[in-house]
């Protein structure tokens, strides 16, 4: 049975980049975000769950072209190029790392290169890449007709903030807090969770009578 090779597929171009040598190990980090709620008189503040975090996939990739007497950067460059923004999207490409039943939809967050062997000419022929992939999850925000004049923005709530203060800073009108509350399905504007994400709509479109 042939050895299954790990591959990194550029989902924008559908190009599959095989890994020269499978990684010896990888780490898949998972975590949550909690907010501390400061209450006067309590030594240890209670914490409140805010949201889950995106996962990180980290590993070290090995490249060796000594036998071919070729520049190893011809291979490592295919990986590091995945950090470059694409012309059409102005963002790095969406990727799929596949190996042994693991299919991880992600973007390349960082790539550290170490060249460890060279030809007499100084051409590198052996390298190790420490790479970190960040999980990608598509987020769809429903924009109802007549509610937004443009796309909304997202910001995190800071402890002690009120919707009217946020509306004043973001929209220039404290009275626009109702639009923010409606966009986020907030029933009680006094109960805001520190650290939670808040959709800030553009100003409500004016409709004729």
HELIX and SHEET records of a PDB file:
HELIX    1   1 UNK A   73  UNK A   80  1                                   8    
HELIX    2   2 UNK A   81  UNK A   83  5                                   3    
HELIX    3   3 UNK A  163  UNK A  171  1                                   9    
HELIX    4   4 UNK A  174  UNK A  176  5                                   3    
HELIX    5   5 UNK A  177  UNK A  183  1                                   7    
SHEET    1   A 7 UNK A  15  UNK A  18  0                                        
SHEET    2   A 7 UNK A   7  UNK A  10 -1                                        
SHEET    3   A 7 UNK A  95  UNK A  99 -1                                        
SHEET    4   A 7 UNK A 102  UNK A 118 -1                                        
SHEET    5   A 7 UNK A 124  UNK A 135 -1                                        
SHEET    6   A 7 UNK A  56  UNK A  64 -1                                        
SHEET    7   A 7 UNK A  26  UNK A  29 -1                                        
SHEET    1   B 2 UNK A  32  UNK A  37  0                                        
SHEET    2   B 2 UNK A  46  UNK A  52 -1                                        
SHEET    1   C 2 UNK A 153  UNK A 156  0                                        
SHEET    2   C 2 UNK A 197  UNK A 200 -1                                        
END                                                                             
